[in-house]
Amino acid sequence: MRWTWDLDKDAINRRKHGLPLSVGEVALVDPLALSRQAPHPDGDRWGTLCQAGSVLLYIIHSVRKATRQERKAYEDGEH
């Protein structure tokens, strides 16, 4: 699977945390990853703890409705 990241958010994350967003891909393959709901005033979010080499990561991810373009790509099988 090919992942793409928002370049502006990636730059912010690199400055703020010293890590690219792409390092979060480990959460998708770590069999010991632990995800829990993380309350946030902006809406539904989840936090995942996972191992990346010798580093333990905490990844926050949010959920939103797909945009029209994302929905079309999904329906066209471009995912």
N, C-alpha and C positions, 0 to 999 in steps of 0.2 A: 504494500500500500504506500502511496506517495502522500506526504503531508505538506501543506503549505502554511506559512505563518505570516501574520500581519507584520510588515517590516517596521512600522512605527512602534508597535507594541514590543517587538523583539528588541529594538534599540533601547527602549525604556527599561525593559527587563534586564538587559545587559548592564546598563548604567546603575540601576537600583540594586540588583542582586548578583551581578557578575556572571550570569548564566544566560545562554541563548534559550529561547522557548523550545527549540528542538530537543533539548535534553529531557523535556517532559515526555517524550515518546516512550521512555523506559517504563512509565506507569502502565502503558498498554501491554507490555510483555512480561512484567515482573509478576510471577505467580504468587508472591507474598505481599503484593500491594494491598494496602488497606484504605478503603474509601469510606468517608462519612459525610453526612450532610453538614454544611458549614453555614450557620445562619448569617445573613447579610441583609442590610436594609434595602439593597437594590433588587433582591429577589433570590430565587433558588440558586444555590452554589454548592459545590461539592469539594471537599479537600481529600487529597490522596497522599499517603506516605508510601514511598517506594525507594528502593536501593538503586543507585547508579554507581557502580564500582564500589569505592569505599565511602561514598557520600550518601547520606540519607536525605532525600528530597521531600518537600511538602509542596504539592501542586494544587492550586485553586483553579477550578473550572466552573464556568457558569453555563446556564442553559437558556437558549432563546429560540424563538421561532425562526425557521429558515427564511431567507430573503427569497424574492421571486426568482432571481437568477440561481440560487442554490437549489431551490425546489425543481427548477427546470433541469439542471445538471443531474440531479438525483433521478428524476423521472426518465431522462435520456440515457441513464446508465453510465454517467460520467463520474462515478464515485469510486 
